[in-house]
């Protein structure tokens, strides 16, 4: 089998790969996550097991996307575009089955109130105790995670839920070397939430008091 890491490097950088390379698939990563480690002689990519059966061109895009974090001047490639498109549409193949009852009720309220009930279901989980953000949306697993810091305030819970639901609705886009998760359409929709200004002030106070960040994107 060709050396996928070396191939991706050489296509991206347009020169021979000066490193020893290694690609491993592990069950220790979350779905469709990956990590690149670079030393003076080794370029190693570790990816979740789901990647093992994915088309090799998409894997090249994954590796080049990871490489681009190290090599800021590297060009954007068709493989990276293919990888981004794969991640944006991955939620369509996810079977959603993990839904905490309180979070599910919030999702359904917000979906009906703000999105005409049109947003498809996703996995809904509380963040782990070590999480430092109020909420995240994971494209790869189609999962919204919410901090328990808002579990006892339904207004704040619904507002944080809405923010993460908008990530599912609007996805992300790339321009040049930057990836944008809070698009103009996203921000326009976010402003539609009733009482947004007061909720923003309450969330800011909560974040300062608990040492939390607003969003994981």
C-alpha positions in Angstrom: 0.0 0.0 0.0 1.4 3.4 -0.9 2.5 5.7 2.0 -0.5 7.9 2.4 1.1 10.4 4.7 4.1 10.9 2.4 1.8 11.2 -0.6 -0.3 13.8 1.1 2.8 15.8 2.2 4.4 15.7 -1.3 1.2 16.8 -3.0 0.6 19.6 -0.5 4.2 20.9 -0.3 5.3 20.0 -3.9 8.6 18.5 -2.7 9.8 15.1 -1.4 8.9 14.3 2.1 11.9 14.6 4.4 10.4 12.6 7.2 9.8 9.0 8.1 6.0 8.7 8.1 3.5 6.6 10.0 -0.3 6.2 9.9 -2.1 4.3 12.6 -5.9 3.8 13.3 -6.9 3.7 16.9 -10.0 3.1 19.0 -8.9 5.7 21.5 -10.1 8.7 19.4 -13.6 10.0 19.1 -15.4 9.3 15.8 -13.5 10.7 12.8 -10.9 12.5 15.0 -7.3 12.5 14.1 -4.0 14.0 15.3 -0.6 14.8 13.7 2.7 14.6 15.5 5.9 16.0 14.0 9.4 15.5 15.3 12.7 16.2 13.6 12.6 12.9 11.8 9.0 11.5 12.1 5.7 12.6 10.7 3.0 10.5 12.4 -0.8 10.6 11.9 -3.1 8.9 14.3 -6.7 8.6 13.3 -9.9 7.0 14.7 -10.7 3.5 13.3 -13.6 4.9 11.3 -11.1 6.5 8.9 -9.6 3.1 7.9 -12.4 2.3 5.4 -12.9 5.8 4.1 -11.9 6.6 0.5 -8.1 7.3 0.3 -8.6 10.7 -1.4 -10.6 11.9 1.6 -7.9 10.6 3.9 -5.4 12.6 1.9 -7.5 15.6 2.5 -7.6 14.8 6.3 -3.8 14.5 6.4 -3.3 17.7 4.4 -5.7 19.6 6.6 -3.7 18.5 9.6 -0.4 19.4 7.9 -1.8 22.9 7.1 -1.8 23.7 10.8 2.0 23.3 10.8 2.7 24.8 7.3 0.7 28.0 7.2 1.8 28.9 3.7 0.7 25.6 2.2 -1.9 26.0 -0.5 -5.5 24.7 -0.3 -6.0 21.6 -2.3 -8.8 19.6 -3.9 -8.2 16.9 -1.4 -8.8 19.3 1.5 -12.0 20.5 -0.2 -13.1 16.8 -0.5 -12.4 16.3 3.2 -14.3 19.4 4.2 -17.3 18.3 2.1 -17.2 14.8 3.7 -17.2 16.3 7.3 -20.0 18.8 6.5 -22.2 15.9 5.3 -21.2 13.2 7.7 -24.1 13.9 10.0 -26.5 12.5 7.3 -25.0 9.0 7.8 -25.0 9.1 11.6 -27.6 7.0 13.5 -28.7 9.2 16.4 -29.6 7.4 19.5 -28.1 9.1 22.5 -30.5 11.8 23.8 -30.7 13.0 27.4 -34.4 13.6 28.2 -33.8 17.2 29.4 -31.7 18.1 26.4 -34.1 16.4 24.1 -37.0 18.5 25.5 -34.8 21.7 25.0 -34.0 20.7 21.4 -37.6 20.1 20.6 -38.7 23.4 22.1 -36.1 25.4 20.3 -36.6 23.5 17.0 -40.3 24.2 17.0 -40.0 27.8 18.3 -37.0 29.0 16.2 -36.6 26.6 13.2 -40.1 25.5 12.4 -39.3 22.0 13.5 -37.2 21.5 10.4 -33.8 20.6 12.0 -33.1 16.9 12.0 -32.4 15.1 15.3 -28.9 14.6 16.6 -27.2 13.1 19.6 -27.6 15.2 22.7 -25.3 14.8 25.7 -24.0 16.7 28.7 -20.4 17.7 28.6 -17.9 15.9 30.9 -17.0 17.5 34.2 -13.7 18.7 32.8 -15.2 20.6 29.8 -14.6 24.3 29.9 -17.1 25.4 27.3 -20.9 26.0 27.5 -21.6 24.0 24.4 -20.2 22.3 21.3 -21.5 20.8 18.1 -19.4 17.9 16.8 -19.8 17.6 13.0 -18.2 14.1 12.9 -20.6 12.5 15.4 -23.6 14.8 14.9 -23.5 15.5 18.6 -24.5 18.5 20.7 -22.8 18.7 24.1 -24.1 21.2 26.7 -22.5 22.1 30.0 -24.5 21.2 33.2 -23.8 24.8 34.3 -27.1 25.7 32.5 -29.0 22.6 33.4 -31.2 24.3 36.0 -32.0 27.4 34.0 -34.2 26.5 31.1 -34.0 29.9 29.4 -30.2 29.7 29.3 -30.3 26.1 28.3 -32.5 26.8 25.4 -30.3 29.7 24.3 -27.1 27.7 24.4 -28.9 24.8 22.6 -30.1 27.2 19.9 -26.5 28.3 19.3 -25.3 24.8 18.9 -28.3 23.9 16.7 -27.3 26.7 14.4 -23.9 25.1 13.9 -25.7 22.0 12.7 -27.9 24.1 10.4 -25.2 26.3 8.9 -22.1 24.0 9.1 -18.9 25.9 8.2 -17.1 27.2 5.2 -13.5 27.8 4.3 -12.0 30.7 2.5 -8.3 30.6 1.7 -6.6 29.2 4.8 -9.4 30.1 7.3 -12.4 28.1 8.4 -15.5 30.1 9.5 -18.0 28.5 11.9 -19.9 31.7 12.7 -21.1 32.9 9.3 -23.2 36.0 8.6 -26.2 33.8 8.2 -25.4 32.1 11.6 -25.1 35.5 13.4 -28.3 36.8 11.8 -30.2 33.7 13.0 -28.7 33.9 16.5 -30.0 37.5 16.9 -33.6 36.3 16.3 -33.7 34.6 19.7 -36.2 36.4 22.0 -34.5 38.3 24.8 -31.1 37.7 23.3 -29.3 40.7 24.8 -30.4 39.9 28.4 -29.5 36.2 27.9 -26.0 37.2 26.6 -25.4 39.3 29.7 -26.5 36.4 32.0 -24.2 34.0 30.1 -21.3 36.3 30.3 -21.7 36.6 34.0 -22.0 32.8 34.3 -18.9 32.2 32.2 -16.8 34.7 34.4 -18.1 33.0 37.6 -17.5 29.5 36.4 -14.4 30.1 34.3 -16.1 28.8 31.1 -15.8 29.7 27.5 -18.9 30.3 25.4 -18.4 27.9 22.4 -16.0 25.2 21.3 -15.9 26.2 17.6 
